[in-house]
Amino acid sequence: MKVNNISGNLFDIKILKRLFVFCKPYMSVFYTLIILTLSLSILQPVRPYITQIIIDDYVSMNDVKGLKSMTLLLFGLLIVNAIVVYFHTYLSGWLGQNIIKDIRIKLFSHLQNFKLKFFDKTPIGRIVTRNVSDIETIADIFGQGIATIIGDILQLFGIVALMFYINWKLTLISLATLPFLFLTTYIFKEKVKISFNNVRSAVANLNTFVQEHIVGMNIVQIFGNEKKEYEKFEKINELHLKANLKAVLYYSIYFPVMELFTSIGLGLLIWYGSSQLFMEEVTLGVLIAFIMYLQLFFRPIRSIADRFNTLQMGVVSSKRIFDLLDKNESIKSKNLITNNKIEGKVEFKNVWFAYNENDFVLNNISFKIDRGQSVGFVGATGSGKTSIINLINRFYDFQRGRILIDGEDIIDYNISSLRNNLGLVSQDVFLFSDSIYNNITLFNDSISEEEVWNAVRRVGAEKFIDNLPNKLQFDVKERGISLSVGQRQLISCIRIMLYDPKIILLDEATSSIDSESEIMIQNAITEILKNRTSIVVAHRLSTIKEVDKIIVIDSGEIKEVGSHSKLLKENGFYRKLYEMQYENIAN
C-alpha cells in the first residue's frame, strides 16, 4: 500500500489564522500564556547573571551578609521560575485540549450532514484518523509548539544579549560551533518532517485496514482468506514500522551530534576562559556564569528542531482537517419548510439518479402515492428499489426531476424536519453498543420509560423484552450482535411506533429472518402501518399481496403498476417474478 508524503509550510498563515479562530473563547488564557512565556524568557537568563554577581561581589569579598541576601534572591527567583513553568505547562496543555475538543465537535457535526456518497468512497479508518489522531496532533501546536518555540527563541536572544554584554570575546568563543549546530538542526528538521509525514500516512492506512477487516472478519473467515489478509497486514505494518524507525534513526543521530557540539563549545569556553582567568582578564564569576549560559543556550537549541517539527505536523494535520471541514458534501436543502405534520403524499416526477456520475440506476421514474396508501416495490436485485428509499430519506441527491412530499419539493424541506416524519426498517438494522432503551429512544431524555413500554406493547414485543436480562436495560453489544436479525428489526419497529412518523419505509425487512421471527415482525409491521403511508421494498412477494399498489421496477425503469391480482393476470414481469420465486420454494 502506498504511503503518501504530505508536506506543509511551517508558518502557513491561512492555517494558523483559522486555528486561532478557535482560540477566541479562551483569549484570557492565551494572553496569560504570552505573559508567562515572556516571563520565562527573562527569568531563565537572569539566574547566571545573579550567580556571577554573588561570586564576584560577595564571595570573593567575604561579604557574608550580602551573600545571604543574594542567595535568598536567587532562591526566590528559582521558586518563581518553577511556579511560572508549572502554569505555563498546564495552561498551554489546557488550551490545546479545549481547542481540539471544539474542533472535534465541529468536525463530527460537519460529518453528520454529509451525504452517504462521501462515506461510500472514503475509508472509515481514514475518517477516524482525521477525527482522532490528526486532531490530537493539533493540541501540540499550543502545548509544545508555538508558545514553547517563541519562549525558546526569546530566551536564546536574552542569553546572547547578556553574554555579549558581559564579555564579547568569551561569547564568540563559546558560540563558535553555532553554525554547525544550525546546519545540523536544519537537516534534522527536514528529515524528520518527511518521516513524520510518512508516519501519519502509515497510521491512516493502518487504521483503514484494521477497521475494514475487523468489520468484514466473517468474509475473511468464510473464504479462508486469513493467510492472504495476514500477509497484507504484515506489509502495511512493515511500512508503519519503517516510517517510525526512520524517525528514531534521525533522533538517534541528531542528539549525540548536538551533545558533541555542545561539549566542544564548553571545552573551548573552559580552555579560553581559564587562560583569561589566569591573566585576570575575566573573573571566576564571569567564567561560571558563561558555563551556565552555555548550558541554558544549548538546551533549547537541542529541542527547538523537534518543536518545529511538532508545529509543522500540527499544521499538516490542521490542513487535513480544514480540507475536510471545507468539503461541501451536504445534501442540498433550501430549509424553507419545517413542517412537522406531513400528511404522507409522495410523488416522483421524471426522477433520474446515479450513484456515480452518468451511470443511472433510476431512469425517468414517475409515480404517485396518496396519503395512507401502501405501495410495494418489487424487482430483481439491482433494479433500483432501495435507491427509491434512499432518495426519500435524502441520503443521496438525485440528478434530474422532482420528488414531492405533500406537493412540496423535497429539496425545500429542512432535512431534520423531513426525516422526523420518516420511519425506516431496513434489512440490516444497526444498533449502538448500548441498552435497548437507548437504542429505542436514541438517547432522547424527554422520552419516558412508560412511553417506551407503551410502544413495546403496541407492536406486540412485550414478551420479547420481558425475556431479556435487565429488560429495557439489556446491553445489545456492538452493532446489536447479542440479538438476532428479527429482534433487531423488532426494536426498529418499536422505535418507529414511539416516534410516530407519517411515512414508513420498509426495505426488505423480512428477507433475512426465519419463519417464526417473520410472523412476529409482520404483526409489528401491520401495527405500525396503520393510518400511515407505507413504501415496502419486497424480496418475498408474499409480504406485499395486501398492499394497495405494486410497482414493478426493472433496470431502473417502471415496467408495471397494479394490485397483486391484476399483475398476475397480465402475465408480465410480476407474473414471471412470482412464478420464479414460488418455483424455487417448491424445489
HUHU-V854279 format. One record per residue. N is the residue number from 1. PSI is psi in radians with two decimals (* if undefined). OMEGA is omega in whole degrees, -180 to 180 (999 if undefined). NEAR is the number of other ideal C-beta (glycine too) atoms within 10 Angstrom. Layout:
N&PSI&OMEGA&NEAR  N&PSI&OMEGA&NEAR
//
This chain:
1&2.35&-176&12  2&2.41&175&6  3&2.12&-176&18  4&2.39&174&11  5&2.29&178&11  6&1.99&179&17  7&2.76&179&12  8&2.66&177&19  9&2.40&-176&13  10&-0.80&180&15  11&1.17&175&11  12&1.75&-172&16  13&-0.72&-179&8  14&-0.78&-179&11  15&-0.82&-178&20  16&-0.67&177&17  17&-0.77&-179&9  18&-0.61&178&16  19&-0.72&-176&21  20&-0.22&171&15  21&-0.63&180&10  22&-0.17&178&18  23&-0.33&-171&16  24&-0.75&179&9  25&-0.22&-174&12  26&0.57&-175&18  27&-0.57&179&10  28&-0.71&177&8  29&-0.70&-179&15  30&-0.79&179&18  31&-0.62&176&11  32&-0.70&178&15  33&-0.70&179&22  34&-0.78&179&12  35&-0.76&180&12  36&-0.67&179&21  37&-0.78&178&21  38&-0.68&180&13  39&-0.75&180&18  40&-0.64&-179&21  41&-0.32&177&19  42&-0.79&-175&13  43&-0.69&-176&18  44&-0.89&-178&24  45&-0.38&-176&23  46&-0.55&-174&14  47&-0.84&178&17  48&-0.62&-180&24  49&-0.74&178&18  50&-0.66&177&15  51&-0.73&178&18  52&-0.78&180&22  53&-0.76&-179&17  54&-0.79&-177&22  55&-0.84&-174&19  56&-0.61&-172&17  57&-0.33&-175&15  58&-0.84&180&19  59&-0.86&-178&16  60&-0.42&-179&12  61&0.08&-179&10  62&0.58&179&8  63&1.54&-174&14  64&-0.75&-178&10  65&-0.84&178&8  66&-0.63&180&15  67&-0.73&180&16  68&-0.75&-179&11  69&-0.79&-179&13  70&-0.60&178&19  71&-0.72&177&13  72&-0.68&178&10  73&-0.78&180&13  74&-0.74&179&15  75&-0.70&178&10  76&-0.71&178&10  77&-0.66&178&15  78&-0.72&179&12  79&-0.79&179&9  80&-0.75&179&12  81&-0.76&180&17  82&-0.72&180&10  83&-0.76&180&12  84&-0.75&178&18  85&-0.72&180&15  86&-0.90&-178&11  87&-0.62&179&15  88&-0.81&180&20  89&-0.79&-177&15  90&-0.83&-176&10  91&-0.62&178&19  92&-0.70&176&26  93&-0.73&180&15  94&-0.78&-180&16  95&-0.81&-180&22  96&-0.77&-178&21  97&-0.68&179&13  98&-0.63&178&17  99&-0.77&-179&24  100&-0.46&174&24  101&-0.80&-179&13  102&-0.71&180&15  103&-0.73&-179&21  104&-0.71&178&18  105&-0.76&-180&10  106&-0.75&-179&13  107&-0.77&-179&20  108&-0.72&178&11  109&-0.69&179&9  110&-0.75&-179&16  111&-0.57&-179&18  112&-0.40&-178&8  113&-0.01&-179&12  114&2.55&173&17  115&2.72&-175&16  116&-0.37&180&15  117&-0.64&179&15  118&-0.77&-179&14  119&-0.42&176&14  120&-0.62&-174&11  121&-0.10&-179&9  122&2.16&179&17  123&2.36&-178&16  124&-0.68&-180&13  125&-0.61&179&21  126&-0.68&178&18  127&-0.71&179&20  128&-0.73&179&16  129&-0.74&179&23  130&-0.74&-172&22  131&-0.26&-178&17  132&-1.26&-173&12  133&-0.84&-177&14  134&-0.68&-180&27  135&-0.61&176&21  136&-0.64&180&15  137&-0.56&180&21  138&-0.58&180&23  139&-0.56&-179&22  140&-0.40&177&22  141&-0.68&-179&28  142&-0.57&-178&30  143&-0.78&-177&22  144&0.00&-173&20  145&-1.74&-170&24  146&-0.94&-176&22  147&-0.76&-178&24  148&-0.74&180&24  149&-0.81&179&20  150&-0.76&179&16  151&-0.76&180&23  152&-0.74&-179&20  153&-0.76&177&14  154&-0.69&179&18  155&-0.73&179&21  156&-0.78&178&20  157&-0.73&180&12  158&-0.73&-180&18  159&-0.84&-179&23  160&-0.71&179&17  161&-0.80&180&12  162&-0.65&179&18  163&-0.79&178&24  164&-0.63&179&14  165&-0.67&-177&10  166&-0.87&-178&19  167&1.88&-175&20  168&-0.53&180&10  169&-0.85&178&13  170&-0.61&-180&24  171&-0.81&-179&21  172&-0.72&178&14  173&-0.78&-177&18  174&-0.63&-174&25  175&0.37&-179&20  176&-0.52&-179&15  177&0.02&-174&20  178&-0.76&179&16  179&-0.71&179&10  180&-0.62&178&15  181&-0.78&-180&21  182&-0.72&179&12  183&-0.80&179&10  184&-0.75&-180&19  185&-0.72&180&19  186&-0.81&180&12  187&-0.77&179&15  188&-0.77&-179&21  189&-0.78&-178&19  190&-0.73&-179&14  191&-0.76&-179&19  192&-0.56&177&24  193&-0.82&-180&22  194&-0.76&-178&16  195&-0.64&178&22  196&-0.67&176&22  197&-0.75&178&20  198&-0.68&179&21  199&-0.80&-179&20  200&-0.74&179&23  201&-0.69&179&21  202&-0.66&177&22  203&-0.75&179&17  204&-0.76&179&23  205&-0.68&180&22  206&-0.80&179&18  207&-0.75&-179&20  208&-0.83&-178&20  209&-0.84&-178&19  210&-0.79&-179&15  211&-0.82&-178&17  212&-0.72&-174&14  213&-0.42&174&17  214&-0.76&178&10  215&-0.70&-177&12  216&0.48&-177&13  217&-0.57&180&12  218&-0.63&178&8  219&-0.75&179&11  220&-0.78&-176&16  221&-0.69&-179&11  222&-0.71&-177&9  223&0.18&177&10  224&0.69&-173&8  225&0.28&-174&14  226&-0.75&-176&11  227&-0.78&-180&9  228&-0.75&-179&11  229&-0.59&176&18  230&-0.73&180&12  231&-0.68&176&9  232&-0.81&-179&14  233&-0.66&-180&14  234&-0.71&179&9  235&-0.77&180&12  236&-0.72&179&17  237&-0.60&178&15  238&-0.72&177&11  239&-0.70&178&18  240&-0.75&179&18  241&-0.82&-178&11  242&-0.71&179&15  243&-0.74&179&20  244&-0.70&-179&16  245&-0.56&178&12  246&-0.72&177&17  247&-0.74&179&19  248&-0.71&180&10  249&-0.80&-179&13  250&-0.68&178&22  251&-0.72&-177&16  252&-0.42&176&10  253&-0.77&-172&14  254&-0.87&-173&20  255&-0.72&174&14  256&-0.67&178&10  257&-0.75&178&15  258&-0.72&180&21  259&-0.65&179&12  260&-0.84&180&13  261&-0.65&177&20  262&-0.76&-180&19  263&-0.68&178&12  264&-0.77&178&14  265&-0.73&179&21  266&-0.70&179&17  267&-0.76&178&11  268&-0.70&179&18  269&-0.81&-178&21  270&-0.73&180&17  271&-0.92&-177&11  272&-0.71&-178&20  273&-0.65&179&23  274&-0.74&179&12  275&-0.67&178&11  276&-0.59&179&18  277&-0.76&180&15  278&-0.57&180&9  279&0.10&179&8  280&0.53&175&7  281&-0.51&177&14  282&2.81&179&22  283&2.90&178&18  284&-0.66&180&14  285&-0.71&179&21  286&-0.77&-179&21  287&-0.77&179&21  288&-0.70&179&17  289&-0.70&180&27  290&-0.66&176&27  291&-0.74&178&17  292&-0.72&179&17  293&-0.71&-178&27  294&-0.72&177&23  295&-0.76&179&12  296&-0.61&-176&17  297&-0.80&-175&22  298&-0.36&-180&24  299&-0.91&178&15  300&-0.51&178&19  301&-0.71&-178&18  302&-0.59&-176&16  303&-0.21&-172&17  304&-0.60&178&17  305&-0.72&178&25  306&-0.67&178&18  307&-0.73&179&22  308&-0.69&179&19  309&-0.64&175&23  310&-0.79&178&22  311&-0.74&-178&22  312&-0.73&179&23  313&-0.57&175&24  314&-0.68&178&28  315&-0.74&179&23  316&-0.81&179&23  317&-0.67&178&25  318&-0.72&180&23  319&-0.74&179&19  320&-0.76&-177&20  321&-0.75&179&25  322&-0.57&174&16  323&-0.69&179&10  324&-0.70&178&20  325&-0.49&-179&14  326&-0.20&180&9  327&2.28&178&13  328&1.34&-177&6  329&0.21&-178&15  330&2.67&176&14  331&2.43&178&17  332&2.20&179&12  333&2.28&179&19  334&-0.22&177&10  335&0.56&-179&12  336&-0.53&-174&12  337&2.16&176&19  338&0.68&-177&11  339&2.06&178&17  340&0.18&180&12  341&1.00&178&8  342&2.39&-179&22  343&-0.65&176&15  344&0.26&176&21  345&2.32&-179&19  346&2.36&178&23  347&2.28&172&17  348&2.25&179&24  349&1.83&175&15  350&0.90&-175&11  351&2.25&173&21  352&2.35&-178&16  353&2.37&177&23  354&2.39&175&17  355&-0.59&-179&14  356&1.77&177&10  357&-2.03&-173&7  358&0.24&177&7  359&1.36&-170&7  360&2.34&175&21  361&-0.30&172&21  362&2.21&-175&25  363&1.82&174&17  364&0.85&-177&15  365&2.28&176&25  366&2.31&174&12  367&2.84&178&17  368&2.47&174&13  369&2.11&-179&21  370&2.87&178&14  371&2.26&177&15  372&0.01&-178&16  373&2.55&176&17  374&2.25&-177&19  375&2.32&177&21  376&2.43&176&24  377&2.22&180&26  378&2.77&180&26  379&2.97&180&23  380&2.83&176&14  381&2.29&-180&7  382&0.15&-179&12  383&-0.33&178&20  384&0.15&-177&23  385&-0.92&-178&26  386&-0.50&178&18  387&-0.62&178&24  388&-0.77&177&26  389&-0.78&-179&20  390&-0.65&-179&20  391&-0.66&178&21  392&-0.66&177&21  393&-0.17&-177&18  394&0.64&173&21  395&-0.46&180&17  396&2.76&173&17  397&2.38&175&14  398&2.76&-173&22  399&-0.68&-178&13  400&2.83&177&14  401&-2.94&-179&16  402&2.54&171&14  403&2.20&-177&21  404&2.36&172&15  405&2.06&-175&24  406&0.62&177&18  407&-0.07&-179&8  408&2.49&180&16  409&2.31&-177&14  410&-0.45&179&23  411&-0.41&-180&18  412&-0.25&-177&15  413&2.47&165&24  414&2.23&-172&16  415&-0.74&179&17  416&-0.74&179&12  417&-0.73&179&16  418&-0.86&-175&23  419&-0.40&175&16  420&-0.36&-179&17  421&0.12&-180&22  422&2.40&176&22  423&2.20&-176&24  424&2.24&169&22  425&1.94&-176&25  426&3.01&179&17  427&-0.69&-179&17  428&1.67&-178&12  429&2.21&178&22  430&2.28&175&10  431&2.52&178&21  432&2.73&178&14  433&1.46&-176&14  434&-2.95&-179&16  435&2.79&175&16  436&-0.70&-180&25  437&-0.86&-179&18  438&-0.52&177&17  439&-0.47&177&25  440&-0.80&-177&25  441&-0.27&-175&22  442&0.73&174&12  443&0.46&177&10  444&1.87&-175&10  445&-0.30&-178&6  446&-0.20&-179&6  447&2.19&-178&16  448&2.84&179&10  449&-0.57&179&12  450&-0.69&177&8  451&-0.66&178&13  452&-0.78&180&20  453&-0.63&177&16  454&-0.72&178&12  455&-0.67&178&23  456&-0.80&-178&25  457&-0.67&-177&13  458&-0.52&178&17  459&0.06&177&25  460&0.57&-177&16  461&0.24&-176&22  462&-0.73&-179&13  463&-0.74&179&9  464&-0.81&-179&20  465&-0.74&-178&21  466&-0.52&-178&10  467&-0.12&180&9  468&2.50&174&16  469&2.32&180&7  470&0.11&175&10  471&-2.04&-177&16  472&-0.34&-180&19  473&0.13&179&13  474&2.26&-179&17  475&2.09&-176&15  476&-0.12&-178&21  477&-3.13&-175&13  478&2.26&-180&11  479&0.35&178&15  480&0.53&-173&22  481&-0.39&-179&10  482&-0.02&179&15  483&2.72&176&21  484&2.94&178&12  485&-0.76&180&19  486&-0.69&179&22  487&-0.66&178&23  488&-0.70&179&22  489&-0.56&177&27  490&-0.71&176&27  491&-0.69&177&25  492&-0.67&177&26  493&-0.69&178&29  494&-0.74&-180&28  495&-0.75&179&22  496&-0.76&179&26  497&-0.66&-179&22  498&-0.78&-176&20  499&-0.26&172&17  500&1.00&176&12  501&2.80&-177&20  502&-0.34&179&21  503&2.17&-180&23  504&2.30&179&23  505&2.04&-180&24  506&1.99&-177&30  507&1.57&180&22  508&0.86&-171&20  509&-0.38&-177&29  510&0.33&-174&26  511&-0.31&-174&14  512&0.45&-177&14  513&2.81&-179&20  514&2.97&-175&12  515&-0.71&-179&8  516&-0.79&178&9  517&-0.62&-179&18  518&-0.71&179&20  519&-0.77&180&13  520&-0.77&180&23  521&-0.72&-180&25  522&-0.71&177&14  523&-0.74&179&14  524&-0.74&-180&26  525&-0.72&178&23  526&-0.67&-179&12  527&-0.76&-176&16  528&-0.32&180&24  529&-0.22&-177&18  530&2.25&177&10  531&0.49&178&9  532&2.64&172&19  533&2.33&-178&25  534&2.41&176&22  535&2.05&-173&24  536&2.02&171&25  537&2.06&-170&24  538&2.39&170&22  539&-0.77&175&17  540&2.02&-176&13  541&-0.35&179&19  542&-0.40&-177&15  543&-0.18&-176&22  544&0.27&-180&20  545&-0.60&-173&13  546&0.07&-180&11  547&2.79&-178&20  548&-0.57&-175&13  549&2.46&177&20  550&2.32&177&23  551&2.12&-179&24  552&2.18&-179&25  553&2.40&176&25  554&2.19&-179&16  555&0.69&176&14  556&0.18&-180&20  557&2.53&177&15  558&2.15&-178&19  559&-0.65&-177&14  560&2.63&176&19  561&2.34&178&14  562&-3.11&178&16  563&2.96&-180&15  564&-0.86&-177&17  565&-0.69&-179&8  566&-0.77&-177&13  567&-0.57&177&23  568&-0.64&-179&15  569&-0.49&-175&11  570&-0.25&176&12  571&0.74&-179&10  572&-2.48&-178&14  573&-0.83&-177&18  574&-0.75&-180&24  575&-0.74&179&15  576&-0.75&177&11  577&-0.78&-179&18  578&-0.86&-178&17  579&-0.68&179&12  580&-0.74&-178&12  581&-0.77&-178&15  582&-0.42&174&12  583&-0.69&178&9  584&-0.67&179&8  585&-0.74&-179&9  586&-0.64&-180&6  587&*&999&5
//
